[in-house]
């Protein structure tokens, strides 16, 4: 299912063009929901670490200001939600766990790496691979997928590899040694309880209580929150609307 109006992601399109298209849609169609993605903070964070993103944050701030000013000029009253889907932590690539030091790469198919490795052992090699990974590095936690902590909600799909190896924050996983000119990079994908993985949430508009700070909450709660604002019935979900955020909560969305 696609939105009524959309365009394919194009990283080369500048923010000004994206905002202009969004405002044209707002003017022509008055959509109930409009989303924009500004990726440069994430891109720069990966390249240079989270301390390198100040310039790109200013760029995003400017784009958001242009959007708000444009919507105001159209005479439209809107609710705004500004959020990220993850945090970022700085990594020194010296802290790399190489799977070739732990297991025979001929015995597995490596699905993903860094900071979490998804591994499918060849037939008859699961126990060997699991044991070797478990004894490889003190900064690596290894699980059969059915034993992964429940809080990750990442055990039941057939698409999930049978063995998962999770690096401690500050460490990354690669299959083999290779050249890397960066000494410090930014990475996300660690345990979402870690403070460096926290995301931002800023909301403004008539639906929201103003000038308040509420406790942190799971991004799972964004869905019922938006459903309430849009006055649409939410599909079954395990999110809840955070307390103190809405002026008139629609409790049927919980």
HELIX and SHEET records of a PDB file:
HELIX    1   1 UNK A   15  UNK A   29  1                                  15    
HELIX    2   2 UNK A   40  UNK A   48  1                                   9    
HELIX    3   3 UNK A   50  UNK A   52  5                                   3    
HELIX    4   4 UNK A   54  UNK A   73  1                                  20    
HELIX    5   5 UNK A   99  UNK A  101  5                                   3    
HELIX    6   6 UNK A  105  UNK A  107  5                                   3    
HELIX    7   7 UNK A  126  UNK A  134  1                                   9    
HELIX    8   8 UNK A  145  UNK A  147  5                                   3    
HELIX    9   9 UNK A  150  UNK A  152  5                                   3    
HELIX   10  10 UNK A  195  UNK A  197  5                                   3    
HELIX   11  11 UNK A  221  UNK A  230  1                                  10    
HELIX   12  12 UNK A  251  UNK A  253  5                                   3    
SHEET    1   A 2 UNK A  80  UNK A  83  0                                        
SHEET    2   A 2 UNK A 201  UNK A 204 -1                                        
SHEET    1   B 2 UNK A  89  UNK A  92  0                                        
SHEET    2   B 2 UNK A 184  UNK A 187 -1                                        
SHEET    1   C 2 UNK A  96  UNK A  98  0                                        
SHEET    2   C 2 UNK A 172  UNK A 174  1                                        
SHEET    1   D 4 UNK A 108  UNK A 112  0                                        
SHEET    2   D 4 UNK A 116  UNK A 121 -1                                        
SHEET    3   D 4 UNK A 163  UNK A 167 -1                                        
SHEET    4   D 4 UNK A 140  UNK A 144 -1                                        
END                                                                             
